[in-house]
Structures are given as C-alpha cells and as structure tokens.
Amino acid sequence: MPTVSIAMIAHNEERNLARALSSAAWADEVIFVDCASTDGTALAARDFKVKYFARPNSRAVYVNKQFSVDQCSSDWIFILDADEELTPALRAEIKRFVAAPGGAAAAEMPRKNFYFGRWLRHGGKYPDTQLRLFARGRAKFLPLPVHERLQVDGPVARLKEPLLHYPYATPADMEKKRAFYCEILTRSYALKGRSRALIIFRPFTRFLSSYIFKLGFLDGAEGLKTALMDFRTVLASALLYLRTPPEA
C-alpha cells in the first residue's frame, strides 16, 4: 500500500490544532512546521505524533509550505492547513485513490467553508476546489509572493469527498485574518499593476459577484454577512493600495 504524508504549517493556531491533527493521525507521517507562533501552538502540536520543525513566519507563504513538503518521505503528500479537517470519508477516498491513481500525479477536491455557524453552499465558497494531494516529486509550490499555488507535473484527478474548512473561530481570529488578507491583496494589486483609477470599484464588483451572481443570497443571513466581510476586506486593501506610493 502506498504511504501518505500530511504536511502542515501553522502560525498561532492553538485553537484549531487538535481538530486538524486528530484528523491527520491516520497518515504514515505528519510533518508540522511552526512558523514563529507566540501562543501555545508549539506545545499543542507536540501532543500529537508529528515530525516537528520551527521556522520564521514568512509572509511569502509558499516558502514554508515548500519546506514542509521537502521534509516528507511518503509516496504521496497531502497539504493540510491548521484550520481544516479531513473527514473519515475523505480519508477513505484518499486511501483508495493512492492505491490506484490511474496515472494521475495529483488530485483536487471540493472544500466546504464554515462561516458564522453555517456551511456555505454558494457565493464562491463551495465547491472552492483545492489541489492538495500529489505524488512526491510530482508537484512544487511556485515562487509567487502572493497566493501560493502548486505546479503539478502530470494529470490531475478529482476526488468527490470535501475537505472541511473553519476559517474563523473567534471575532479576534476574524480580524487577524482580515488584516492578513488585506495586506496580501494590496501586494497583489501592486505586483499586477492594477489601475489606481479603477481599484476603488473592486470591492463593489466583488460583492455583486459573490452575493448576486454566485447566489450568495441563497445562504441567508450568513451569506450576506460573509459577502459583507469580504467587501470590507477588499475595500480596506483598495484604500491601502491607493495610499501606497506608486514607486513602493
């Protein structure tokens, strides 16, 4: 039977670790990279059977994710974030897939997002396809400073069972991640040379896209709250971009 490694990086994810690492316990090895956490993340991780590493918290997320991948020794590697969970059904499907990949070098899967107490089905939050499973040596993270992405050498299959995602545990966690994504978006605008005259319209087009065109309104009050939260994040990043000197 082919072996599977799970690779995870984390920064201040103490609240989420038990759920994520418990769901990963079936793997042949778990590579855990703590990225300069200041809470109890490091101690929480050591409660589980992991191969533990410590690294600086690079804003270029691909650096530490690729480091975690490079430490894996199994036939297949699964990238799991600290705020995610592998269900028993997905675990079983992964085992079936790696036993008979049918020529595929990697596999993607849907991801379910839990916002404001509800699993969202619309607004771009589902199926939220994620490429997370690949044969060792057949994929690597591209050196992109924004939005890390795997480049796969070979065909990509698709699994049916969803990965679970719990992005916001508390209001404080929500604010922390909102600030992080605001910074990431601002850097993305600068790298792509987005028009400063048009950038202010981006929050409004984002809201219309997710809430109206992608049917976010069908998720009720939670869908509206999510669309408004994304609107505020994109608006903050647009305003920050406009305040940043063009030469910066």
Residue frames as qw, qx, qy, qz and C-alpha x, y, z in Angstrom:
[[0.000, 0.888, 0.460, 0.000, 0.00, 0.00, 0.00],
 [0.378, 0.545, -0.051, 0.747, 1.44, 3.43, -0.93],
 [0.405, -0.451, -0.486, 0.629, 2.26, 5.66, 2.04],
 [0.037, 0.832, 0.308, 0.460, 0.87, 9.15, 2.71],
 [0.386, -0.163, -0.341, 0.841, 2.48, 12.12, 4.45],
 [0.045, -0.898, -0.415, -0.137, 0.49, 15.11, 5.67],
 [0.461, 0.116, -0.110, 0.873, 2.31, 18.44, 5.61],
 [0.206, -0.877, -0.422, -0.099, 1.12, 21.36, 7.74],
 [0.336, 0.221, -0.251, 0.880, 2.43, 24.80, 8.64],
 [0.340, -0.775, -0.529, -0.052, 0.91, 26.93, 11.40],
 [0.228, 0.263, -0.263, 0.900, 1.21, 30.35, 12.99],
 [0.247, -0.025, 0.468, -0.848, -0.77, 30.98, 16.18],
 [0.620, -0.076, -0.533, -0.571, -3.28, 28.18, 15.53],
 [0.060, -0.162, 0.867, -0.467, -3.52, 26.74, 19.04],
 [0.592, 0.146, 0.385, -0.693, -7.35, 26.70, 18.97],
 [0.770, 0.391, -0.216, -0.455, -7.53, 24.72, 15.73],
 [0.182, 0.529, -0.827, -0.060, -4.71, 22.22, 16.09],
 [0.446, -0.078, 0.840, -0.299, -6.47, 19.43, 18.00],
 [0.730, 0.470, 0.308, -0.389, -9.18, 19.13, 15.34],
 [0.548, 0.710, -0.382, -0.223, -6.76, 19.29, 12.40],
 [0.092, 0.521, -0.845, 0.074, -4.07, 16.99, 13.78],
 [0.586, 0.006, 0.730, -0.352, -6.61, 14.47, 15.09],
 [0.770, 0.528, 0.159, -0.322, -7.99, 14.20, 11.56],
 [0.474, 0.714, -0.511, -0.069, -4.46, 13.62, 10.25],
 [0.524, -0.524, 0.649, -0.173, -3.49, 10.88, 12.72],
 [0.922, 0.194, 0.322, -0.093, -4.13, 8.09, 10.20],
 [0.548, 0.782, -0.297, -0.004, -1.29, 9.22, 7.90],
 [0.906, 0.046, -0.234, 0.351, 2.05, 7.41, 7.81],
 [0.489, -0.191, -0.228, 0.820, 3.74, 10.64, 8.92],
 [0.008, 0.941, 0.330, 0.076, 2.73, 14.19, 9.77],
 [0.515, 0.151, -0.069, 0.841, 5.19, 16.99, 9.08],
 [0.199, -0.902, -0.381, 0.043, 4.44, 20.00, 11.27],
 [0.473, 0.255, -0.057, 0.841, 6.17, 23.36, 10.81],
 [0.241, -0.824, -0.405, 0.316, 5.57, 26.01, 13.46],
 [0.417, 0.564, 0.146, 0.698, 6.07, 29.47, 11.98],
 [0.202, 0.202, -0.339, 0.897, 7.15, 31.58, 14.96],
 [0.449, -0.641, -0.529, -0.328, 3.90, 31.17, 16.90],
 [0.032, 0.395, -0.460, 0.795, 3.54, 33.22, 20.07],
 [0.739, -0.320, 0.091, -0.585, 0.61, 31.29, 21.56],
 [0.639, -0.337, 0.674, -0.157, 0.50, 27.63, 22.58],
 [0.796, 0.469, -0.222, -0.311, 0.74, 26.22, 19.05],
 [0.360, 0.531, -0.760, 0.106, 4.13, 24.59, 19.54],
 [0.278, -0.202, 0.825, -0.449, 3.09, 22.82, 22.75],
 [0.756, 0.240, 0.288, -0.536, -0.26, 21.75, 21.29],
 [0.697, 0.509, -0.445, -0.241, 1.44, 20.20, 18.26],
 [0.171, 0.436, -0.856, 0.219, 3.73, 18.12, 20.48],
 [0.622, -0.059, 0.582, -0.521, 0.68, 16.38, 21.94],
 [0.876, 0.396, 0.096, -0.259, 0.42, 14.55, 18.62],
 [0.768, -0.153, 0.473, 0.403, 2.74, 12.23, 16.74],
 [0.471, 0.882, 0.031, -0.006, 4.35, 14.73, 14.39],
 [0.713, 0.046, 0.036, 0.699, 7.79, 15.46, 12.98],
 [0.131, -0.936, -0.249, 0.213, 8.23, 18.94, 14.37],
 [0.552, 0.228, 0.102, 0.795, 10.12, 21.84, 12.78],
 [0.120, -0.842, -0.282, 0.444, 10.35, 25.56, 13.62],
 [0.474, 0.331, 0.333, 0.745, 10.78, 28.33, 11.06],
 [0.011, 0.249, 0.124, -0.961, 10.36, 32.13, 10.83],
 [0.394, 0.614, 0.632, -0.261, 6.88, 33.29, 9.83],
 [0.211, -0.099, 0.487, 0.842, 7.48, 34.29, 6.22],
 [0.457, 0.497, 0.222, -0.703, 4.77, 36.40, 4.55],
 [0.497, 0.387, -0.625, -0.460, 5.68, 34.53, 1.37],
 [0.803, -0.207, 0.390, -0.400, 3.64, 31.53, 2.50],
 [0.898, 0.362, -0.233, -0.088, 4.96, 29.24, -0.26],
 [0.234, 0.638, -0.673, 0.293, 8.43, 29.24, 1.38],
 [0.368, -0.301, 0.756, -0.449, 7.36, 27.36, 4.50],
 [0.871, 0.195, 0.213, -0.397, 4.80, 25.24, 2.66],
 [0.740, 0.525, -0.420, -0.007, 7.51, 24.04, 0.28],
 [0.002, 0.526, -0.763, 0.376, 9.80, 23.41, 3.26],
 [0.679, -0.119, 0.555, -0.465, 7.13, 21.18, 4.81],
 [0.890, 0.388, -0.053, -0.233, 6.76, 19.27, 1.54],
 [0.473, 0.637, -0.594, 0.136, 10.53, 18.80, 1.26],
 [0.266, -0.431, 0.761, -0.406, 10.58, 17.04, 4.66],
 [0.863, 0.055, 0.221, -0.451, 8.04, 14.41, 3.58],
 [0.125, -0.416, 0.879, 0.197, 9.22, 10.87, 2.84],
 [0.616, 0.255, 0.703, -0.248, 6.00, 9.09, 1.84],
 [0.384, 0.247, 0.719, 0.524, 4.84, 8.15, -1.66],
 [0.005, -0.709, -0.482, -0.515, 2.04, 10.74, -1.56],
 [0.220, -0.112, -0.366, 0.897, 1.75, 14.12, 0.16],
 [0.119, -0.766, -0.583, -0.243, -1.36, 15.92, 1.37],
 [0.160, 0.250, -0.204, 0.933, -1.24, 19.64, 2.25],
 [0.370, -0.675, -0.638, -0.025, -3.48, 20.32, 5.26],
 [0.016, 0.583, -0.162, 0.796, -3.99, 23.77, 6.78],
 [0.133, 0.004, -0.771, 0.623, -4.32, 24.13, 10.54],
 [0.420, 0.172, 0.336, -0.825, -7.92, 25.36, 10.25],
 [0.652, 0.180, -0.503, -0.538, -9.03, 22.39, 8.15],
 [0.614, -0.201, 0.695, -0.315, -10.23, 18.88, 8.85],
 [0.330, 0.199, -0.834, -0.395, -10.05, 15.60, 6.96],
 [0.779, -0.125, 0.189, -0.584, -13.28, 13.65, 7.36],
 [0.608, -0.168, 0.776, 0.001, -13.28, 9.84, 7.61],
 [0.735, 0.564, 0.369, -0.080, -14.98, 9.73, 4.19],
 [0.372, 0.879, -0.294, -0.048, -12.25, 11.86, 2.57],
 [0.340, -0.591, 0.732, 0.003, -9.56, 9.82, 4.32],
 [0.737, 0.113, 0.665, -0.025, -11.04, 6.63, 2.86],
 [0.649, 0.746, 0.139, -0.046, -11.24, 8.16, -0.60],
 [0.067, 0.858, -0.506, -0.059, -7.60, 9.29, -0.39],
 [0.521, -0.351, 0.778, 0.018, -6.52, 5.77, 0.52],
 [0.755, 0.410, 0.512, -0.015, -8.46, 4.31, -2.40],
 [0.456, 0.883, -0.079, -0.080, -7.02, 6.90, -4.77],
 [0.072, -0.773, 0.627, 0.074, -3.35, 6.45, -3.87],
 [0.657, -0.118, 0.744, 0.007, -3.78, 2.68, -4.17],
 [0.526, 0.387, 0.661, 0.369, -4.98, 3.13, -7.76],
 [0.013, -0.623, -0.030, 0.781, -4.30, 6.67, -9.07],
 [0.641, 0.600, 0.478, 0.038, -4.90, 5.66, -12.68],
 [0.598, 0.395, 0.196, 0.670, -1.96, 7.63, -14.00],
 [0.105, -0.937, -0.124, -0.309, -2.79, 10.85, -12.15],
 [0.518, 0.268, -0.427, 0.691, 0.05, 12.72, -10.46],
 [0.029, -0.006, 0.449, -0.893, -2.24, 14.70, -8.15],
 [0.160, -0.566, -0.786, -0.191, -5.82, 15.14, -7.04],
 [0.128, -0.219, 0.148, -0.956, -8.03, 18.09, -6.18],
 [0.198, -0.448, -0.862, 0.132, -11.20, 18.08, -4.11],
 [0.200, -0.754, -0.277, -0.561, -14.07, 20.37, -3.07],
 [0.299, -0.025, -0.598, 0.743, -13.81, 22.29, 0.20],
 [0.309, -0.752, -0.537, -0.223, -16.71, 23.22, 2.48],
 [0.218, 0.317, -0.296, 0.874, -16.41, 26.54, 4.33],
 [0.390, -0.620, -0.658, 0.175, -17.96, 27.14, 7.76],
 [0.127, 0.292, -0.060, 0.946, -18.89, 30.81, 8.24],
 [0.360, -0.229, 0.201, -0.882, -20.99, 32.29, 11.06],
 [0.514, -0.033, 0.730, -0.448, -22.25, 28.88, 12.17],
 [0.790, 0.447, 0.257, -0.331, -23.25, 27.62, 8.71],
 [0.555, -0.079, 0.655, 0.507, -21.76, 25.53, 5.92],
 [0.328, 0.624, -0.094, -0.703, -22.00, 27.80, 2.89],
 [0.686, 0.270, 0.657, 0.158, -23.14, 26.38, -0.45],
 [0.450, 0.794, 0.313, 0.262, -22.96, 29.47, -2.64],
 [0.112, -0.986, 0.092, 0.083, -21.17, 32.79, -3.11],
 [0.514, 0.678, -0.498, 0.169, -17.99, 31.15, -4.38],
 [0.373, -0.564, 0.647, -0.352, -17.47, 29.35, -1.06],
 [0.645, -0.032, 0.763, -0.044, -18.39, 25.95, -2.49],
 [0.971, -0.132, -0.155, 0.126, -17.07, 23.84, -4.12],
 [0.221, -0.900, 0.374, -0.015, -13.95, 26.02, -3.52],
 [0.962, 0.211, -0.135, 0.111, -11.77, 23.44, -5.30],
 [0.334, -0.815, 0.473, 0.024, -8.40, 22.73, -3.67],
 [0.813, 0.386, -0.425, 0.097, -5.41, 20.88, -5.13],
 [0.478, -0.727, 0.404, -0.281, -3.87, 19.22, -2.07],
 [0.855, -0.211, 0.473, 0.029, -2.81, 15.65, -2.83],
 [0.578, 0.721, -0.357, -0.136, 0.13, 14.73, -5.07],
 [0.961, 0.002, -0.101, 0.259, 2.79, 12.10, -5.62],
 [0.484, -0.751, 0.189, 0.408, 6.09, 13.03, -4.01],
 [0.418, -0.286, 0.519, 0.689, 8.34, 14.73, -6.53],
 [0.265, 0.459, 0.703, 0.474, 5.48, 15.49, -8.93],
 [0.056, -0.885, -0.334, -0.320, 4.45, 18.92, -7.61],
 [0.483, -0.170, -0.284, 0.811, 6.01, 22.01, -6.04],
 [0.014, -0.867, -0.366, 0.337, 4.93, 25.44, -4.91],
 [0.483, 0.651, 0.155, 0.564, 5.59, 28.18, -7.43],
 [0.445, -0.236, -0.276, 0.819, 7.74, 31.03, -6.04],
 [0.052, -0.675, -0.378, -0.632, 4.88, 33.52, -6.01],
 [0.119, 0.126, -0.497, 0.850, 4.91, 36.18, -3.27],
 [0.503, 0.045, 0.259, -0.823, 1.10, 36.21, -3.28],
 [0.864, 0.145, 0.084, -0.475, -1.43, 33.33, -3.37],
 [0.267, -0.416, 0.860, 0.128, 0.68, 30.18, -3.13],
 [0.835, 0.335, -0.025, -0.435, -0.07, 27.62, -5.84],
 [0.680, -0.245, 0.670, 0.172, 1.11, 24.11, -6.69],
 [0.496, 0.571, -0.472, -0.454, 2.54, 23.30, -10.10],
 [0.828, -0.087, 0.536, -0.139, 1.95, 19.65, -10.98],
 [0.134, 0.464, -0.760, -0.434, 3.95, 17.51, -13.36],
 [0.032, -0.102, -0.982, -0.158, 1.21, 15.31, -14.78],
 [0.359, -0.459, -0.575, -0.574, -2.57, 14.79, -14.88],
 [0.170, -0.124, 0.559, -0.802, -4.78, 15.94, -12.01],
 [0.286, -0.377, -0.861, -0.187, -7.73, 13.82, -10.88],
 [0.335, -0.406, 0.094, -0.845, -10.71, 14.96, -8.81],
 [0.151, -0.157, -0.913, 0.345, -11.96, 13.47, -5.56],
 [0.299, -0.576, -0.565, -0.509, -15.61, 13.70, -4.52],
 [0.548, -0.639, -0.481, 0.245, -15.46, 13.99, -0.73],
 [0.082, 0.898, -0.025, 0.432, -15.00, 17.53, 0.63],
 [0.497, 0.035, -0.463, 0.733, -12.27, 18.91, 2.85],
 [0.297, -0.844, -0.448, -0.008, -13.71, 20.91, 5.79],
 [0.381, 0.329, -0.135, 0.853, -12.56, 24.47, 6.48],
 [0.370, -0.804, -0.438, 0.159, -13.17, 26.52, 9.64],
 [0.482, 0.507, -0.039, 0.713, -11.55, 29.87, 8.79],
 [0.098, -0.544, 0.212, -0.806, -12.81, 32.00, 11.69],
 [0.480, -0.270, -0.793, 0.261, -13.00, 30.62, 15.22],
 [0.254, -0.664, -0.451, 0.540, -13.49, 33.93, 17.07],
 [0.221, 0.960, 0.171, 0.002, -14.05, 37.63, 16.25],
 [0.306, -0.806, 0.405, 0.305, -10.39, 38.26, 17.10],
 [0.594, -0.064, 0.704, 0.383, -9.34, 35.50, 14.72],
 [0.459, 0.729, 0.487, 0.145, -11.57, 37.02, 12.05],
 [0.029, 0.988, -0.073, -0.133, -9.91, 40.41, 12.45],
 [0.478, -0.562, 0.572, 0.358, -6.41, 38.92, 12.37],
 [0.567, 0.185, 0.706, 0.381, -7.08, 37.04, 9.15],
 [0.324, 0.884, 0.337, 0.020, -8.87, 40.03, 7.62],
 [0.138, -0.908, 0.285, 0.274, -5.76, 42.15, 8.20],
 [0.535, -0.290, 0.695, 0.382, -3.55, 39.43, 6.71],
 [0.521, 0.475, 0.651, 0.282, -5.67, 39.08, 3.56],
 [0.144, 0.970, 0.126, -0.151, -5.86, 42.86, 3.24],
 [0.272, -0.736, 0.491, 0.378, -2.07, 43.01, 3.13],
 [0.545, 0.006, 0.766, 0.341, -1.87, 40.11, 0.67],
 [0.436, 0.734, 0.513, 0.093, -4.41, 41.70, -1.67],
 [0.015, 0.961, -0.097, -0.259, -2.61, 45.04, -1.56],
 [0.376, -0.505, 0.660, 0.411, 0.66, 43.38, -2.54],
 [0.541, 0.316, 0.742, 0.238, -1.16, 41.53, -5.31],
 [0.315, 0.903, 0.278, -0.089, -2.53, 44.78, -6.73],
 [0.125, -0.862, 0.364, 0.331, 0.93, 46.31, -6.74],
 [0.479, -0.248, 0.764, 0.355, 2.57, 43.30, -8.41],
 [0.454, 0.478, 0.714, 0.236, -0.11, 43.23, -11.11],
 [0.150, -0.044, 0.189, 0.970, -0.04, 46.99, -11.62],
 [0.057, 0.659, 0.750, -0.004, -3.75, 47.43, -11.01],
 [0.103, 0.572, 0.230, 0.781, -5.21, 50.71, -12.20],
 [0.156, -0.201, -0.554, 0.792, -5.48, 53.17, -9.30],
 [0.333, 0.005, -0.129, -0.934, -8.37, 54.87, -11.05],
 [0.683, -0.109, -0.520, -0.501, -10.40, 51.65, -11.15],
 [0.359, 0.068, -0.865, 0.343, -9.32, 49.84, -7.98],
 [0.259, -0.026, 0.490, -0.832, -11.96, 51.53, -5.84],
 [0.719, 0.063, -0.216, -0.657, -14.67, 49.74, -7.83],
 [0.434, 0.208, -0.876, 0.005, -13.22, 46.32, -6.97],
 [0.146, 0.025, 0.809, -0.570, -14.97, 45.91, -3.57],
 [0.581, 0.289, 0.207, -0.732, -18.35, 46.57, -5.19],
 [0.662, 0.340, -0.543, -0.389, -17.80, 44.20, -8.10],
 [0.211, 0.183, -0.929, 0.244, -16.60, 41.56, -5.63],
 [0.354, 0.130, 0.642, -0.668, -19.77, 41.93, -3.58],
 [0.674, 0.353, -0.079, -0.644, -22.02, 41.75, -6.64],
 [0.510, 0.347, -0.764, -0.188, -20.17, 38.71, -7.94],
 [0.145, 0.078, -0.930, 0.328, -20.31, 36.70, -4.72],
 [0.282, 0.224, 0.639, -0.680, -23.68, 37.74, -3.35],
 [0.613, 0.462, 0.081, -0.636, -25.72, 38.15, -6.54],
 [0.611, 0.494, -0.509, -0.351, -24.13, 36.34, -9.48],
 [0.358, 0.226, -0.896, 0.134, -22.75, 33.42, -7.44],
 [0.628, -0.441, -0.507, -0.393, -26.00, 33.23, -5.46],
 [0.275, 0.135, -0.678, 0.668, -24.58, 34.03, -2.05],
 [0.439, -0.222, 0.142, -0.859, -28.01, 35.34, -1.03],
 [0.802, -0.131, -0.483, -0.325, -29.26, 31.73, -1.01],
 [0.568, -0.013, -0.677, 0.468, -27.15, 31.15, 2.11],
 [0.403, -0.787, -0.466, -0.038, -29.39, 33.54, 4.04],
 [0.275, -0.958, 0.079, -0.031, -28.08, 35.86, 6.72],
 [0.724, -0.442, 0.373, 0.376, -24.77, 34.01, 6.86],
 [0.638, 0.408, 0.397, 0.518, -24.31, 34.51, 3.13],
 [0.085, 0.936, 0.127, 0.318, -24.89, 38.25, 3.50],
 [0.534, -0.810, 0.206, 0.123, -22.51, 38.51, 6.47],
 [0.773, -0.131, 0.410, 0.467, -19.83, 36.66, 4.51],
 [0.482, 0.638, 0.328, 0.503, -20.24, 38.84, 1.41],
 [0.133, -0.969, -0.014, -0.206, -20.06, 41.98, 3.56],
 [0.691, -0.606, 0.284, 0.275, -16.97, 40.70, 5.35],
 [0.701, 0.159, 0.408, 0.563, -15.25, 40.07, 2.02],
 [0.225, 0.864, 0.246, 0.376, -16.39, 43.52, 0.85],
 [0.370, -0.922, 0.109, 0.018, -14.75, 45.19, 3.86],
 [0.749, -0.340, 0.379, 0.424, -11.52, 43.28, 3.31],
 [0.578, 0.413, 0.411, 0.571, -11.30, 44.19, -0.37],
 [0.017, 0.950, 0.173, 0.259, -12.28, 47.81, 0.38],
 [0.537, -0.794, 0.201, 0.203, -9.54, 48.10, 3.02],
 [0.715, -0.107, 0.438, 0.535, -6.97, 46.66, 0.61],
 [0.409, 0.689, 0.367, 0.472, -8.07, 49.04, -2.17],
 [0.172, -0.977, -0.030, -0.123, -7.77, 52.06, 0.13],
 [0.662, -0.585, 0.322, 0.340, -4.36, 50.89, 1.36],
 [0.676, 0.241, 0.442, 0.539, -3.22, 50.44, -2.24],
 [0.220, 0.862, 0.251, 0.381, -4.33, 53.99, -3.08],
 [0.373, -0.919, 0.123, 0.007, -2.34, 55.34, -0.12],
 [0.791, -0.282, 0.342, 0.422, 0.79, 53.46, -1.14],
 [0.100, 0.754, -0.344, -0.550, 3.22, 55.50, -3.29],
 [0.853, 0.472, -0.076, -0.209, 3.40, 54.08, -6.85],
 [0.431, 0.646, -0.614, 0.139, 7.16, 53.58, -6.61],
 [0.486, -0.465, 0.646, -0.362, 6.88, 51.48, -3.39]]
